[in-house]
Amino acid sequence: MVFLLAVWAVFVCRPRSIAVFALCASVVLPAAALTIGTSAGLEALRQHTTADLADGGTAALTAFSGTLRSWGVEPEPLLEVLREP
């Protein structure tokens, strides 16, 4: 909705610089929030998964990889990421 309002403001407003700034902000800020949120979420997922697997030992890692295989996901790339410090 903000994006549509900013586009409308570019055509209607006389000092277009503020409207263009609002248009750019309505595109850049959500993209930045998505990037930062995804990055932080993936890092938290990696940390919690690593901690849970460390608590469970080898049996948990085997069960986890078996579950991923049953879903059709190849677990080796993920396990490489989990093994990184």
Secondary structure, DSSP 8 states (H G I E B T S, - for coil): -HHHHHHHHHHH-SSHHHHHHHHHHHHHHHHHHHHHHHHHHHHHHHHHHHHHHHHHHHHHHHHHHHHHHHTT---HHHHHHHH--
